[in-house]
Amino acid sequence: MIDYAAARAVMAIVRTGSFERAAATLNVTPSAISQRVKTFEERIGTVLIERGVPCVATDKGLWLCRHMERVGMLEKDLLEHLPELSAPGEAMPRVTINVATNADSLGTWFLDAIASFAKSSDYLMNVSIDDEEHTADWLRRGRVLAAVTSLERPVQGCRVTPLGALWYKATASPEFVARHFPDGVTAGSFQLAPALTFNQKDRLQHAWARQVFGRDLAFPTHWLPSTQSFLQGSIAGMGWALNPAKLAEEHIARGDLVELVPGLGFERALFWQINRLAADQLTELTRSILAVARRELA
């Protein structure tokens, strides 16, 4: 049988990053938390927490945390229908929902969706960021219950719903274009002009280049790990980038940015995948995600 007191301790440590903060959350002493987890790990014969700063879950610890999330959602649903089960004056526990999305979605439309959900729910949200081609891995590994992903095929145990497409424009400052592309965007000049890239997983710039030139091209790049830094770096003349059209259009209209190849953008189809075991409890979250996505995405 699962020792639920110990399992809740594991989840609290993972959520807060330390034994001390987890103890404060559960209103027990750090030594009590430590003893619960140590005894639990010894009994099942596996490590659940990697001790450090911060403390993080092992793969098996993550699966336990996702189970406890689902247990929390079921308990929340039960207490809403049977409040008599709660002790007098006892507050209903807050459940944290772990989801993953790509940075550009968070910077354009996703935050509006989860904010709308949060205002009408007492769930707490924990949002992780990764490339849209890799967020599905977070679902496979049990690190999140739902994700915005570019993967159309359902992850095992998940439901998938199309969201629409996030539209990008390849942009740079007028000064950057004049300096690097005085005779237009040619293959030769393109391979010398620095781009802006989010991280090593980000292939959008390469995909757009293949669309323009019909083949893969190498080019220098700066690394800037945020949607806002992409936009500001482009405006400042640091490099060219694929910026979300929603963010770039205002600056194009003002003349702060220009398109490298006018009219030739790039779109990335996105999908909402959610664990089937949690989907029914999170119907309102999915409804909010779909409502905003279908309003904001192409």
N, C-alpha and C positions, 0 to 999 in steps of 0.2 A: 504493500500500500504506500501511496505517496505521503510523505510527511509535509503537509501543506504549510505548516508554520515555517519549516526550513525552506520550502520552495518559494514562499513569499519573501523570505530573507534574501535568497539568491536574486530574485527579480528586483528587489529594492536596491541591492548593491549594484546591479547592472545599470539600473535607471539613474542612480545618483552618482555612481563612479567611485564610491568609497564605503567602507564598513561603518565609519562614523556617521555619515549623512544618512545611510540606510537605517541605522539604529535610531536616529532622531525621527525619521519618518515613521517608524514602527513603534516609537515610544518605548524602546528597550535600551539596554546598555550595549556598547560595542562588543564587549566580551560575550554577551549572550548571543549576539548575531554571529560572531566568529565561531562560537561553539556549535550553534545550530548547523552552520554550513559545513564545518569540519566533520561533525558526526554524520551528516547526510552524505557527504562525499565518500567517507570511509565505508558507510553501509552499502552504497551502490557501486563502489569500486571505480569511480571516475572523477576527474577534476571538472568542476562546473565553473569556477571563477579563476581567471588568470590575475593573480595579485600584482598590483602596480599602481601607477598614477596616470590615468585613472584605472580602476579595476574594470576588466571586461570579461564577458562570457566566453567560454569555449564553445565549439560548435554544439556539443551536447547541452551546455548551459543555455544556449540560445533556443534550442527546441523546448527546453523546460519553460523558459520565459514565455514563448509563444503559447504553450499550453496554459500557463497561468493567466495570460491575457484572455484567452477564451473562457476559462473558468470565471474570471472576473466579470466578463460580459454576461455570462449565464446567471451569475449571482445577482448582478445588477437588475437583470430582467426579472428574476424571481422576486427580489425585494420590492420591485415596483408593483407586482401583483399581490404579494403577501407581505406587506410592511410589518405585520405582526411578528415576523421572524426576527426583526431587529430588536435589540435591547432598548429600553426607554432612553431617549437622548442620544443614542448612538448614531453617528453620522454615516451616511451611505458612502462606501469606499469609492474613490475616483479611479477610473480605469484609464490607462494610457494606451493609445493606439499607435503602433509603429508602422509608418508608411515610408515609401521611397519615391523620389521623383527626380527628374533632371533639373539642373540649375535654371535653364531658360524657361521652363514651365513655372517654376517657383517665382521667377522674376517677372512673369507676365500675367498669368491667369490662375495658377494653382492656389496661391495664398488667398485670393478672394473666395475660392470654393471652400477651403477648410475653415476660413474665418466665419463664413456663413453657417457652416455646420456647427462650429464651436459655440456660436451665439445661441443656438437652440438646443444644445446638448451639454451635459456635464462631463463628457469624455475629455481627456487631455490628449494632445497630439505630440508625437515625436517624429519629426520629418528628417529623413536622411537623404543626402544628395549623391547621385552618381550619374554617369552617362546613361542616356535612355536605352542604349544597346546593352547595358549591364545591370539595370535595376531588376530585371527578371531573375538574375542570379541571387539577389537578396531574398526573393520569394522561395527559390529552390532550397536555399540554405536555412530557411526558417527564421531569417532575421527580421522580416516584416510580414504584416498580414495583407498588405495591398501595395500596389506600385503603379506609377505611370511609366510605361515602357514602349519601346518601338516594336516589341515582339507581338505579332498577331496570333501566333499559335499559343493556345493556353498552356501555361505552366501546370504540371501535374497537380491536381487538387484545387485548381483555381478556375474562376469564371472570368471571361474576357469580354470587354465591350469597347467598340471603337469610339474614340473621342473626337477625331478630326485630325487636321494637320497643322503643325506649327510652321509658319512661313518665315523664311529668312531672306535678307538682302545682303549681298556682298558690298560693303561700304568702306569708305575711307574719307579722310579730310580732303578738301580741294587741293591744299598745299601738298599733301602726300601724293595724290594722283599726278599733279603737275611735275613733281620731282621724280617719281618712279615710272610713270607711264606717259611721257611727253608725246609719244607717237601711238598711243593706244595700248590696250592690254594685249601684248604679244607673249608667246611662250618664253622668249628670251628675257624680256623685262620682268615677267611674272616670277621667274626662278631666282631673281635677285631682290625682289621686294619683300620685306618682312611681313609676315602675317601675325595674327594673335590667335593662340591656341589655349583652350581651357586646361587640358592635361593630356597625358599620353594616350588616354582612351578616346579623345575627341578626334573624330575623322570627318567632321562636317566640311572643313575647309578643303580637304583632299577630295571629297565627293563633289563639291562644287567645281573644283578645278578640272576634274575628269569630265564633268558635264560640259564645260566650256571648250576644252582642248581635245577631248576624245581619248585621252590617255593620262596616266599618272605622271605628275610632275613633282619634283622636290623643290622646296622653297624654305628660306630661313624663317624662324618664328620666335616671337616672344611668348612666354607662358604667363597667363593671367587667369587665376582660378575663380572668376566670378563674372556673372552676366553684366553687372554694372561696370566692372573694370574694362570689359570688352568695349562697351559703348564709349566710356570716357577715354580709353586708350585710342580708339578710332578717331574721335573728335580731336584729340591732342596731337594727332599725326604720328603716333607711335607705330602703327601698322594697319593693315587692312583686316577686316574680319567679317564673318557671317553674323550679323546682328539680327535678333528677332524683328520682323517688320514693324510690329506694334510699337517697339521702342525707337526704331530708326526713322520712321516716317516723319515725325515732327522735326527732327534734326535735318532731314533731307529738305523739307519744305523751307526751313530757315537758312539753308545753305551751309550748315555746319558739316554735313556729310554729303557725299555723292556716291552713286552706284558705280562700281567698276565697269560693269556691262549693263547699261540701262535695260530694265525689263527682264533680266535673266536672274531670277531668284532661285531659291531652293526650298523644298518642303519636306518635312519629316512627319510621317503618319504616327500618331500616338494611340495607345490603348490603355484601358484601365483593367488591371488584373487584381482580383481579390480572392483570398482564401475562401473556399466554399463553406468551411465550418464557421467562418465569421460573417459571411455575407448577409445572412438574415438579420443579425443584430446590428449590422452597419448599413442597412438599407438607406437611411437618411444621408449618410456620408456619400454613398454612391450617387444618390439623387442629386446632391449638391455638386459633386464633381462633374456629372454629366450636364447639368444645367449651365454651369459656367463655361465648360469646354465647348459646348455647342453654340454658345453665344460668342465666344472669343476666338475659337480656332476656325481655320478655313475648312 
